[in-house]
Amino acid sequence: MEWVWEFTRAHALQVVVAAYVFWVIGAVWTLLLQRRTAASTLSWIFAFAALPFISGLYYLVFGPRRLHRRRARYGVVRRAIAGQIQEYIRSSAGKAKPKLSAEADAMAMVVSRLGQGDPTFATSVKLLDTGDNYLSALERSMRAAKHHIHCEYYIWEPDKVGTRFRDLLAELAKGGVKVRIVIDAMGSRAANDKFWLPLTDAGGEVRHFNALKLSLGNLNFANFRTHRKIVVIDGSVAFLGGKNLHDPVSATASGKGAWRDMHTRIEGEPVRRLQRLFVENWIYAGGQFVLDLENVKQYFPQASNGDGGRAVQILASGPDDERYSIHAFFLAAISSARHRVWITTPYFIPDEPLESVLKIAVLRGVDVQLIVPHVGDSKIVTAASRTYCDAMGEGGVRVFEYGPPMLHAKTMIVDDTMGMVGTANLDNRSFRLNFEVAAAFYDKEVVEQLAKTFAEDRAIARHHKRRRGRRLSALLESLARLASPVL
């Protein structure tokens, strides 16, 4: 080995150049096989050539290095569940289907053709726009549980709110209710095993989604997160939306600093779809779930055959499915709008198709309005978002900045036809890198309630104005924009 060392010392420059050439060739080869967009591929190639070490580390953390293998593994879980319970779920579904307007039916058809299922009847829908109302409704529903409670959260903190619900679930688990919890390993990293001990000692189960591991194959810890916030109780009641379980959700715990957010409580057949999404992630995270028919019947109770209720369609997306259903639905819904598109989002970093469809809607005479935070919880996201808000304003979109406090709601309203509440932000991470979920409501009363809340938030927000004369700020914002694909 001594001769190798001597050779390296004598020909150091040649060795470095050769290593660099092999690095660039290997990187280009890998990127070309992934068949990304041309712009994305060229950007990565230039980054690898100009900053080999920095770009390599960045790619390991944020790039899709292990995505295909994880996608395949997740697909195995999904197919196993489908094979066991699909027939029962179909046969026990409600026979009556909602009759939608032509405009709503066109939107719903997009979701159905993406394999997400048709709209079904919810016997009850309640919007929960304040955190303490959400927590109170959640606690009441949990206390009424007879058989099981399933929770999936991106953020569950060991603070006042998080501890309150851990203790509540421990109490219910002692009483015989089956409690299963999936938390994202990155978003809920502060909630360690010690925190969950009272619940697990009581018989509850907790699984960490995409657990963080110190290995080369798991360096891309920033991707493949579950960003969902789902609670399913006895297979008949569900909660979903933007609210996590931590102090910022509650005015009682955080005072005037409590985040502005939106959640919804649903009863009826749409809950069955949310239950299935939870079970998929539960099994993928290492949880056990007996898939025999009798057990499945307890978790997916027979749907009502009545024709009453509110039309709801559940959308889900994740990096395991390259159709990216929520992104596709946004594009389809905005494209079909005739009168208005009102969107609330805490992170506005649209890709080119979404940016274009919003501007084209304005040209068609649609009233396009957007509410974003004045200052978000991430400086780099806020900086990047301002560049897109500037472009939207120049394109005729009316952009408003809310707060403080932090705006965290994720809603969309299209005409009087559809209102959506979900977990997905308007950014690449939500559309393509994280697991997300949303509920589309084809019910005029629910749409009116969402529109009323939007108008109330807009009334206390300020118009977005381009910041002129600040060259350094503009430069920093433009630099932040370069990181848009992974923000």
Phi and psi in degrees as a GROMACS rama.xvg file:
@    title "Ramachandran Plot"
@    xaxis  label "Phi"
@    yaxis  label "Psi"
@TYPE xy
-64.2337  -37.8419  GLU-2
-65.8873  -30.4956  TRP-3
-65.2135  -44.3821  VAL-4
-62.9446  -43.6657  TRP-5
-64.0325  -40.7775  GLU-6
-64.1151  -42.4464  PHE-7
-62.9135  -42.1946  THR-8
-64.2473  -40.3466  ARG-9
-74.277  -26.1351  ALA-10
-125.668  42.2848  HIS-11
-57.3768  -46.2012  ALA-12
-62.9799  -43.8053  LEU-13
-63.7155  -38.9653  GLN-14
-63.0878  -44.7468  VAL-15
-62.6744  -45.1248  VAL-16
-62.707  -42.467  VAL-17
-63.3303  -43.1121  ALA-18
-62.2011  -40.6668  ALA-19
-62.9861  -43.8813  TYR-20
-62.9871  -45.5576  VAL-21
-62.2249  -38.6228  PHE-22
-60.0182  -49.5868  TRP-23
-65.2965  -43.4021  VAL-24
-61.4246  -45.5797  ILE-25
-63.4281  -39.9344  GLY-26
-65.9465  -45.1296  ALA-27
-63.1088  -42.2209  VAL-28
-58.2958  -48.426  TRP-29
-61.9134  -45.5063  THR-30
-66.177  -40.1824  LEU-31
-64.1656  -37.3245  LEU-32
-68.34  -23.1529  LEU-33
-77.9463  -16.8595  GLN-34
53.7073  49.1502  ARG-35
-72.0631  -178.441  ARG-36
-65.8508  155.178  THR-37
-59.5955  -42.0216  ALA-38
-63.8183  -42.8868  ALA-39
-65.1878  -43.9008  SER-40
-61.8271  -46.3199  THR-41
-63.9964  -37.7498  LEU-42
-62.4915  -44.7214  SER-43
-66.581  -39.0608  TRP-44
-61.8409  -46.1402  ILE-45
-63.7297  -38.1158  PHE-46
-65.2075  -44.4045  ALA-47
-64.2282  -35.575  PHE-48
-74.0691  -39.7454  ALA-49
-83.8002  -38.1723  ALA-50
-132.489  73.1638  LEU-51
-59.175  -45.8388  PRO-52
-72.045  -49.6655  PHE-53
-63.2835  -46.4406  ILE-54
-65.908  -34.6925  SER-55
-64.1349  -44.3055  GLY-56
-65.2665  -42.3855  LEU-57
-60.2206  -41.335  TYR-58
-67.5027  -37.7728  TYR-59
-61.5785  -37.3228  LEU-60
-79.3224  -44.6622  VAL-61
-107.407  -19.2347  PHE-62
-75.7184  165.493  GLY-63
-85.6383  44.0353  PRO-64
-61.9875  -37.7497  ARG-65
-111.773  10.5704  ARG-66
-64.1198  -41.6064  LEU-67
-66.2133  -39.5156  HIS-68
-66.6786  -41.8379  ARG-69
-67.2305  -38.0384  ARG-70
-60.8064  -42.5354  ARG-71
-64.818  -42.1089  ALA-72
-65.3777  -40.0457  ARG-73
-66.4941  -36.269  TYR-74
-63.3131  -33.7592  GLY-75
-62.2091  -42.8579  VAL-76
-61.1553  -45.8237  VAL-77
-63.6793  -42.3593  ARG-78
-67.9673  -35.5749  ARG-79
-64.0787  -42.2446  ALA-80
-66.322  -43.4372  ILE-81
-60.8381  -41.8239  ALA-82
-65.1008  -31.1628  GLY-83
-86.51  -40.5761  GLN-84
-117.731  -4.55306  ILE-85
-60.7551  -43.7036  GLN-86
-62.902  -44.7008  GLU-87
-63.6299  -44.5485  TYR-88
-60.3344  -40.7399  ILE-89
-66.4993  -44.2693  ARG-90
-71.4684  -25.3644  SER-91
-98.4336  5.56174  SER-92
-73.7239  158.611  ALA-93
-65.4876  140.098  GLY-94
-81.4418  -32.665  LYS-95
-79.9952  135.002  ALA-96
-115.916  146.292  LYS-97
-61.8048  142.063  PRO-98
-97.3981  113.988  LYS-99
-103.889  160.425  LEU-100
-66.8414  166.304  SER-101
-61.1953  -38.4974  ALA-102
-67.129  -45.0672  GLU-103
-67.1757  -38.473  ALA-104
-64.2792  -34.9147  ASP-105
-65.0428  -40.7835  ALA-106
-65.7823  -47.0418  MET-107
-62.8178  -33.2311  ALA-108
-63.4426  -35.8329  MET-109
-59.4599  -46.9234  VAL-110
-64.6793  -42.7782  VAL-111
-62.3799  -43.1658  SER-112
-72.0561  -14.8482  ARG-113
-87.651  8.00081  LEU-114
80.286  21.2168  GLY-115
-95.772  -6.39522  GLN-116
94.4446  159.717  GLY-117
-84.4732  164.852  ASP-118
-62.4356  146.258  PRO-119
-132.814  171.279  THR-120
-87.1384  128.057  PHE-121
-97.6599  130.439  ALA-122
-75.5632  -18.6871  THR-123
-154.031  137.712  SER-124
-134.596  128.037  VAL-125
-132.157  126.229  LYS-126
-87.1448  136.815  LEU-127
-123.777  94.6677  LEU-128
-95.8989  -5.73981  ASP-129
-117.392  145.632  THR-130
-63.6179  -42.5336  GLY-131
-70.3043  -33.3013  ASP-132
-63.5308  -41.2396  ASN-133
-61.5419  -46.9329  TYR-134
-65.0594  -39.0242  LEU-135
-66.1495  -44.5264  SER-136
-64.0526  -39.6622  ALA-137
-64.0334  -43.7278  LEU-138
-65.1233  -43.0823  GLU-139
-60.3843  -44.0781  ARG-140
-67.0968  -39.0282  SER-141
-64.2785  -41.9625  MET-142
-66.198  -22.5481  ARG-143
-86.0327  -2.11826  ALA-144
-63.3334  139.641  ALA-145
-109.516  -31.763  LYS-146
-121.643  -52.2951  HIS-147
-152.75  157.863  HIS-148
-135.022  123.397  ILE-149
-114.926  128.83  HIS-150
-127.387  136.383  CYS-151
-135.128  117.294  GLU-152
-134.734  143.709  TYR-153
-74.0584  -47.0247  TYR-154
-119.458  122.589  ILE-155
-135.234  107.296  TRP-156
-95.7133  150.424  GLU-157
-83.0091  48.4621  PRO-158
-107.781  -159.784  ASP-159
-61.5483  -49.6484  LYS-160
-66.9853  -47.5259  VAL-161
-61.7151  -40.4732  GLY-162
-69.0172  -38.5715  THR-163
-56.6596  -45.1661  ARG-164
-81.2438  -27.7029  PHE-165
-61.9148  -45.1879  ARG-166
-67.7736  -37.6009  ASP-167
-61.5856  -45.6758  LEU-168
-68.1703  -32.9958  LEU-169
-63.7445  -41.6835  ALA-170
-62.0027  -43.644  GLU-171
-69.7447  -36.0104  LEU-172
-63.8544  -39.5005  ALA-173
-61.4295  -30.6822  LYS-174
-82.2029  1.06453  GLY-175
106.436  -1.61668  GLY-176
-77.683  133.984  VAL-177
-79.2066  118.014  LYS-178
-112.964  122.456  VAL-179
-125.142  134.03  ARG-180
-131.317  131.005  ILE-181
-113.948  123.034  VAL-182
-121.467  146.492  ILE-183
-71.9615  133.222  ASP-184
-66.5468  -24.7036  ALA-185
-93.0353  -48.8371  MET-186
-64.344  -30.8691  GLY-187
-114.35  32.6091  SER-188
-65.2222  -21.9634  ARG-189
-74.1297  -21.4146  ALA-190
-86.4197  86.6431  ALA-191
-86.8424  -178.028  ASN-192
-60.4048  -35.4709  ASP-193
-62.0281  -40.6109  LYS-194
-60.719  -38.861  PHE-195
-84.0007  -3.172  TRP-196
-55.2028  -44.8152  LEU-197
-57.7904  -34.9459  PRO-198
-75.7809  -46.4049  LEU-199
-66.8356  -33.8702  THR-200
-64.647  -28.1205  ASP-201
-84.3972  -3.43666  ALA-202
107.629  -3.63504  GLY-203
-74.5784  161.025  GLY-204
-124.013  140.325  GLU-205
-131.164  132.903  VAL-206
-127.621  141.891  ARG-207
-97.8716  121.951  HIS-208
-79.0343  127.252  PHE-209
53.6254  62.0121  ASN-210
-56.5235  142.732  ALA-211
-77.3247  128.074  LEU-212
-132.468  142.13  LYS-213
-85.3061  79.3786  LEU-214
-148.544  158.298  SER-215
-60.4083  -36.6377  LEU-216
-73.6887  -9.67692  GLY-217
-118.823  21.3262  ASN-218
-68.3672  -24.8172  LEU-219
-83.7476  55.8396  ASN-220
-69.4433  -17.169  PHE-221
-74.7812  -18.2101  ALA-222
-102.303  169.226  ASN-223
63.1849  42.1807  PHE-224
-94.0371  154.301  ARG-225
-92.3004  113.55  THR-226
-99.3512  11.2755  HIS-227
-76.7638  154.72  ARG-228
-131.079  93.4433  LYS-229
-125.936  137.101  ILE-230
-130.266  130.088  VAL-231
-123.618  127.199  VAL-232
-121.008  118.438  ILE-233
55.3811  21.9989  ASP-234
68.8407  8.19934  GLY-235
-128.258  -15.6336  SER-236
-128.704  136.273  VAL-237
-142.094  153.337  ALA-238
-123.74  140.041  PHE-239
-154.734  156.647  LEU-240
153.064  -153.449  GLY-241
-92.6757  -8.24143  GLY-242
-85.5018  126.132  LYS-243
-90.4539  -172.888  ASN-244
-111.286  87.8663  LEU-245
-158.948  167.475  HIS-246
-57.2821  -36.8685  ASP-247
-58.7744  -15.9514  PRO-248
-76.6518  -17.2118  VAL-249
-116.447  128.187  SER-250
-69.7043  -29.7752  ALA-251
-63.6005  -38.9504  THR-252
-87.2746  -31.8012  ALA-253
-117.509  -1.98322  SER-254
64.5375  -139.303  GLY-255
-68.775  -13.6071  LYS-256
-83.3243  0.570052  GLY-257
-61.6557  137.2  ALA-258
-68.4156  147.467  TRP-259
-87.6527  125.461  ARG-260
-151.436  175.397  ASP-261
-140.727  134.677  MET-262
-136.623  168.629  HIS-263
-143.577  147.522  THR-264
-111.82  128.501  ARG-265
-126.965  137.764  ILE-266
-120.301  149.765  GLU-267
111.217  -161.534  GLY-268
-60.9621  -34.4159  GLU-269
-57.4911  -22.5845  PRO-270
-63.5558  -30.9936  VAL-271
-61.2477  -38.2375  ARG-272
-65.4731  -42.3897  ARG-273
-65.5937  -35.9671  LEU-274
-62.1662  -42.3468  GLN-275
-64.5649  -41.0156  ARG-276
-60.6276  -40.8757  LEU-277
-64.701  -45.849  PHE-278
-60.7685  -39.3481  VAL-279
-58.2685  -48.7003  GLU-280
-71.4905  -30.899  ASN-281
-62.8626  -47.6884  TRP-282
-67.2946  -41.5685  ILE-283
-61.2251  -35.1226  TYR-284
-79.1275  1.86361  ALA-285
102.136  4.16634  GLY-286
-78.3387  153.895  GLY-287
-96.687  137.916  GLN-288
-148.558  116.878  PHE-289
-73.4302  123.847  VAL-290
-103.111  26.8581  LEU-291
-79.1424  162.218  ASP-292
-61.0219  -43.5895  LEU-293
-63.7702  -39.4109  GLU-294
-68.7907  -41.7333  ASN-295
-62.0689  -36.6425  VAL-296
-61.163  -31.4778  LYS-297
-72.117  -28.0758  GLN-298
-96.1238  -18.2507  TYR-299
-126.442  73.5148  PHE-300
-61.7271  154.706  PRO-301
-53.9901  132.211  GLN-302
-78.0785  153.08  ALA-303
-69.4053  143.404  SER-304
-95.5147  5.42545  ASN-305
-71.6936  166.033  GLY-306
-109.221  18.0806  ASP-307
-99.76  158.792  GLY-308
123.122  -168.327  GLY-309
-113.021  137.293  ARG-310
-75.8286  123.159  ALA-311
-133.477  139.328  VAL-312
-127.361  125.664  GLN-313
-91.8354  128.03  ILE-314
-112.5  140.288  LEU-315
-137.163  148.797  ALA-316
-148.736  163.43  SER-317
-175.849  170.33  GLY-318
-70.7864  -3.69612  PRO-319
-83.0634  -10.6335  ASP-320
-130.904  110.477  ASP-321
-76.3005  3.99884  GLU-322
-80.1453  -19.7797  ARG-323
47.4334  68.353  TYR-324
-61.1612  -39.8612  SER-325
-67.0899  -40.2599  ILE-326
-61.6106  -45.318  HIS-327
-61.6744  -38.6797  ALA-328
-66.8209  -41.3527  PHE-329
-56.374  -47.9367  PHE-330
-62.4592  -44.4922  LEU-331
-66.2996  -43.6739  ALA-332
-65.7691  -44.6235  ALA-333
-66.183  -38.8109  ILE-334
-63.8991  -29.3835  SER-335
-89.326  -7.31216  SER-336
-64.1136  141.202  ALA-337
-112.271  -31.2456  ARG-338
-120.062  -46.1404  HIS-339
-151.407  149.608  ARG-340
-135.093  112.08  VAL-341
-116.103  123.189  TRP-342
-126.952  136.091  ILE-343
-117.852  127.958  THR-344
-152.357  139.884  THR-345
-81.2429  -21.5291  PRO-346
-131.478  106.256  TYR-347
-110.148  94.4227  PHE-348
-135.584  74.0084  ILE-349
-72.7922  153.735  PRO-350
-83.6827  177.472  ASP-351
-61.7298  -43.0497  GLU-352
-60.7073  -41.8584  PRO-353
-69.4425  -40.7655  LEU-354
-60.4239  -42.7855  GLU-355
-66.9242  -43.9691  SER-356
-67.5522  -30.8667  VAL-357
-68.263  -43.4393  LEU-358
-67.6339  -38.0658  LYS-359
-67.6533  -35.2767  ILE-360
-59.9664  -40.3285  ALA-361
-61.5593  -42.6768  VAL-362
-64.5556  -25.8981  LEU-363
-82.1041  -1.51344  ARG-364
93.2116  11.0836  GLY-365
-80.6848  140.204  VAL-366
-80.2488  100.098  ASP-367
-102.469  119.344  VAL-368
-128.013  146.936  GLN-369
-138.318  129.937  LEU-370
-113.544  125.935  ILE-371
-128.56  166.66  VAL-372
-69.5853  144.999  PRO-373
-65.3129  -43.4926  HIS-374
-137.059  120.98  VAL-375
-85.4233  -174.349  GLY-376
-89.3466  4.36235  ASP-377
-135.092  120.469  SER-378
-64.0218  -40.5734  LYS-379
-68.9362  -36.7896  ILE-380
-67.3707  -43.1739  VAL-381
-59.9172  -43.2642  THR-382
-63.7955  -46.7151  ALA-383
-64.4556  -41.1148  ALA-384
-61.3054  -35.4521  SER-385
-61.2326  -34.4049  ARG-386
-65.9429  -37.3245  THR-387
-73.7275  -36.6298  TYR-388
-64.2692  -37.8678  CYS-389
-58.6017  -46.7843  ASP-390
-64.6152  -39.251  ALA-391
-63.9228  -43.6197  MET-392
-60.9156  -41.4304  GLY-393
-67.6152  -24.7481  GLU-394
-88.4786  2.25454  GLY-395
99.7452  -1.7588  GLY-396
-75.711  135.081  VAL-397
-86.5194  112.268  ARG-398
-109.147  131.646  VAL-399
-122.295  146.721  PHE-400
-112.416  124.696  GLU-401
-102.893  141.567  TYR-402
94.7437  -179.083  GLY-403
-65.6734  156.454  PRO-404
-79.0625  179.524  PRO-405
-64.0199  131.864  MET-406
-90.6647  125.214  LEU-407
-127.944  5.54134  HIS-408
-73.4807  147.567  ALA-409
-127.766  93.5911  LYS-410
-134.784  158.207  THR-411
-145.888  140.259  MET-412
-126.26  128.634  ILE-413
-122.317  113.94  VAL-414
51.0181  -140.262  ASP-415
-104.539  17.9512  ASP-416
-93.7922  -43.5209  THR-417
-145.459  138.534  MET-418
-128.038  139.022  GLY-419
-125.727  138.725  MET-420
-128.303  130.764  VAL-421
-158.818  -164.672  GLY-422
-109.126  -9.43613  THR-423
-85.3619  131.274  ALA-424
-84.373  169.471  ASN-425
-92.3431  71.6436  LEU-426
-152.675  166.463  ASP-427
-62.7425  -34.6743  ASN-428
-61.1877  -45.7118  ARG-429
-70.9151  -39.6005  SER-430
-73.2336  -31.8408  PHE-431
-130.624  -22.0069  ARG-432
-108.215  -21.0593  LEU-433
-115.064  159.715  ASN-434
-83.2996  126.87  PHE-435
-132.327  167.206  GLU-436
-151.131  150.729  VAL-437
-151.343  158.544  ALA-438
-118.385  124.986  ALA-439
-99.8915  122.649  ALA-440
-104.705  120.045  PHE-441
-102.458  59.2834  TYR-442
-139.995  122.493  ASP-443
-62.0528  -36.3342  LYS-444
-66.0486  -42.3872  GLU-445
-66.2244  -41.2702  VAL-446
-60.4344  -42.2986  VAL-447
-62.547  -40.5808  GLU-448
-64.1487  -42.6019  GLN-449
-64.6778  -39.4477  LEU-450
-65.3224  -37.714  ALA-451
-64.147  -43.7256  LYS-452
-63.7108  -41.3062  THR-453
-59.5107  -45.758  PHE-454
-63.6392  -37.8892  ALA-455
-64.851  -41.718  GLU-456
-68.7165  -39.3191  ASP-457
-64.3193  -34.2787  ARG-458
-65.4685  -27.1717  ALA-459
-107.272  7.44475  ILE-460
-94.5348  169.548  ALA-461
-114.499  151.404  ARG-462
-65.3469  136.641  HIS-463
-72.5375  131.438  HIS-464
-126.024  138.741  LYS-465
-64.8795  133.133  ARG-466
-83.2742  108.034  ARG-467
-102.795  152.372  ARG-468
80.6796  8.35704  GLY-469
-117.586  83.1965  ARG-470
-65.9021  -40.028  ARG-471
-64.7013  -44.115  LEU-472
-62.0683  -42.298  SER-473
-63.0593  -38.8185  ALA-474
-64.9799  -45.0331  LEU-475
-64.2091  -38.8638  LEU-476
-64.9591  -39.9164  GLU-477
-66.6813  -36.4185  SER-478
-65.5987  -41.5644  LEU-479
-61.9422  -35.2698  ALA-480
-61.378  -29.9067  ARG-481
-62.2316  -25.4267  LEU-482
-89.4909  8.91645  ALA-483
-51.5104  -42.3279  SER-484
-59.9249  -20.2487  PRO-485
-117.952  3.92306  VAL-486
